[in-house]
């Protein structure tokens, strides 16, 4: 039976370190400190979602249909996986939108200018 490596200590919850690999075929043992791949750190639920996401070639609309969940729920689950893997989830559109709103709030930009820029961002989607 295939076992998935655990990444946290079942006693205290801290991160575990992989310190040994062994080849059953030739008996070779390698000792050291080995890092877990980001994907190995995902929960079983996150891995299941990721498999469905890949199977559907990254099409969140298909993922949401297959899992019978809303599109925002599918997008949130994907964002959660991205964060769990240590990647930033703020995209360029969000960054641009935030900058526009900050300029609007500080008075550096007029409301009609901000609205036009926000519409341009929306049209690019």
Buried (B, 14 or more C-beta within 10 A) or exposed (E): EEEEEEBEEEEEEEEEEEEEEEEEEEEEEEEEEEEBEEEEBBEEEBBEBBEBBEEBEEEBEBBBEBBEBEEEEBBEBBEBBEEBBEEEEEEEEEEBBEEBEEBBEEEEBEEEEBEEBBEEBEEEE
